[in-house]
Amino acid sequence: METQDFIESGILEAHLLGLSDEEEKELVKQMVEENQEIKEHLVDIESDITRYFNGSAVTPPPALREIIHLRSTQENFRKEKHTFKKKAAEEDQNTRFLDVEVNDTHIKVHKFWRPAFIAVFILSKIFLIAGLYYYFKAVNQEEQIQKLKTEIQQVK
């Protein structure tokens, strides 16, 4: 592959951004060792990418900085906390442990709680309607008692 074709192919950019596979990485290493022009172009691209990202970088808000700082200290704490014994590591060399962190803002509850909440909601509405019915019934009876008392007073 000619030098200019290699430069224009985009492999160097993909390599710098970490998007190249192992074969392309080896090809870039080989071409950089063999050709000074490609090496200079690689350094130029790297400085351009660095300048672009530094120029378009936005300073995070202080609250976000604190969150990032707390997470980084928690990760360091987790790493210190979860040190495994050499013997256990030797026994389970093929076993992999994944550190899983959930960034979910919603609380998940067991699926049987949904019908329970629906039943409580429906029962509360039934009791509300019954309470209103008996309240208005009692008010109406109180009014009738007052009318009857006034009629009795008038008859005497």
C-alpha positions as CSV (number, residue, x, y, z in Angstrom):
1,M,0.0,0.0,0.0
2,E,1.4,3.4,-0.9
3,T,2.0,6.0,1.7
4,Q,-0.6,8.5,0.4
5,D,-3.2,5.8,0.0
6,F,-2.6,4.6,3.6
7,I,-2.9,8.2,4.9
8,E,-6.1,8.8,3.0
9,S,-7.7,5.5,4.0
10,G,-8.6,6.6,7.5
11,I,-6.9,3.8,9.3
12,L,-4.7,6.3,11.2
13,E,-7.7,8.2,12.5
14,A,-9.5,5.0,13.4
15,H,-6.4,3.8,15.2
16,L,-6.1,7.0,17.2
17,L,-9.8,6.9,18.2
18,G,-9.5,3.3,19.2
19,L,-11.8,2.0,16.5
20,S,-9.4,-0.3,14.7
21,D,-9.1,-4.0,15.1
22,E,-5.9,-6.0,15.9
23,E,-5.0,-6.4,12.2
24,E,-5.2,-2.7,11.5
25,K,-3.3,-1.9,14.7
26,E,-0.4,-4.2,13.6
27,L,-0.5,-2.6,10.1
28,V,-0.3,0.9,11.6
29,K,2.6,-0.1,13.8
30,Q,4.4,-1.7,10.9
31,M,3.8,1.3,8.6
32,V,4.9,3.8,11.3
33,E,8.1,1.9,11.9
34,E,8.9,1.8,8.2
35,N,7.8,5.2,7.0
36,Q,8.7,8.5,8.6
37,E,6.1,10.5,6.7
38,I,3.3,8.3,8.2
39,K,4.8,8.7,11.6
40,E,4.8,12.5,11.2
41,H,1.2,12.4,9.9
42,L,0.1,10.3,12.8
43,V,1.6,12.8,15.3
44,D,-0.1,15.7,13.4
45,I,-3.5,13.9,13.5
46,E,-3.1,13.1,17.2
47,S,-2.3,16.8,18.0
48,D,-5.3,17.9,15.8
49,I,-7.6,15.5,17.6
50,T,-6.3,16.6,21.0
51,R,-6.7,20.3,20.1
52,Y,-10.2,19.7,18.8
53,F,-11.4,17.8,21.9
54,N,-9.7,20.3,24.2
55,G,-11.2,23.2,22.3
56,S,-14.7,21.8,22.3
57,A,-14.6,20.6,25.9
58,V,-17.1,22.0,28.3
59,T,-16.3,22.4,32.0
60,P,-18.8,20.2,33.9
61,P,-20.9,21.8,36.6
62,P,-19.6,21.6,40.2
63,A,-22.4,19.1,41.2
64,L,-21.3,16.8,38.4
65,R,-17.7,17.1,39.4
66,E,-18.7,16.0,42.9
67,I,-20.6,13.0,41.6
68,I,-17.6,12.0,39.4
69,H,-15.3,12.4,42.4
70,L,-17.5,10.3,44.6
71,R,-17.8,7.6,42.0
72,S,-14.1,7.5,41.5
73,T,-13.5,7.2,45.2
74,Q,-16.1,4.5,45.5
75,E,-14.5,2.6,42.7
76,N,-11.2,2.8,44.4
77,F,-12.9,1.7,47.7
78,R,-14.5,-1.2,45.9
79,K,-11.2,-2.3,44.3
80,E,-9.6,-2.3,47.7
81,K,-12.5,-4.0,49.4
82,H,-12.8,-6.8,46.8
83,T,-9.3,-8.2,46.8
84,F,-9.5,-11.9,46.4
85,K,-7.1,-14.5,47.9
86,K,-4.6,-15.9,45.5
87,K,-5.7,-19.4,46.3
88,A,-9.3,-18.7,45.3
89,A,-8.1,-17.0,42.1
90,E,-6.0,-20.0,41.2
91,E,-8.9,-22.4,41.7
92,D,-11.3,-20.4,39.5
93,Q,-9.1,-19.0,36.8
94,N,-11.9,-19.5,34.1
95,T,-14.5,-17.8,36.3
96,R,-15.1,-14.1,35.5
97,F,-16.7,-11.6,37.9
98,L,-18.6,-8.6,36.4
99,D,-18.9,-5.4,38.5
100,V,-22.4,-4.3,37.7
101,E,-23.7,-0.9,38.7
102,V,-27.3,0.1,38.1
103,N,-27.9,3.7,37.3
104,D,-31.7,3.6,37.4
105,T,-33.8,6.4,38.8
106,H,-36.9,4.2,39.4
107,I,-37.6,1.8,42.2
108,K,-38.5,-1.7,41.0
109,V,-40.8,-3.7,43.1
110,H,-42.0,-7.3,43.0
111,K,-44.7,-7.9,40.4
112,F,-47.3,-9.0,43.0
113,W,-47.4,-5.5,44.5
114,R,-49.1,-4.0,41.4
115,P,-52.4,-5.9,41.9
116,A,-52.2,-5.2,45.6
117,F,-51.9,-1.4,45.0
118,I,-54.7,-1.6,42.4
119,A,-56.9,-3.4,45.0
120,V,-56.1,-0.8,47.7
121,F,-56.9,2.0,45.3
122,I,-60.2,0.5,44.3
123,L,-61.2,-0.2,47.9
124,S,-60.3,3.4,48.9
125,K,-62.6,4.7,46.2
126,I,-65.4,2.4,47.3
127,F,-65.0,3.5,50.9
128,L,-64.9,7.2,49.8
129,I,-68.1,6.8,47.9
130,A,-69.8,4.9,50.8
131,G,-68.6,7.5,53.3
132,L,-70.0,10.4,51.2
133,Y,-73.3,8.5,50.7
134,Y,-73.8,8.0,54.4
135,Y,-72.6,11.5,55.2
136,F,-75.2,13.1,52.9
137,K,-77.8,10.6,54.1
138,A,-77.1,11.6,57.8
139,V,-77.3,15.3,56.8
140,N,-80.6,14.7,55.0
141,Q,-82.0,12.8,58.1
142,E,-80.9,15.6,60.4
143,E,-82.8,18.1,58.2
144,Q,-85.9,16.0,58.3
145,I,-85.7,15.7,62.1
146,Q,-85.4,19.5,62.3
147,K,-88.5,19.9,60.1
148,L,-90.5,17.4,62.2
149,K,-89.5,19.1,65.4
150,T,-90.7,22.5,64.0
151,E,-94.0,20.9,62.9
152,I,-94.5,19.4,66.4
153,Q,-93.7,22.8,67.9
154,Q,-96.3,24.4,65.6
155,V,-99.0,21.8,66.4
156,K,-98.7,22.3,70.2
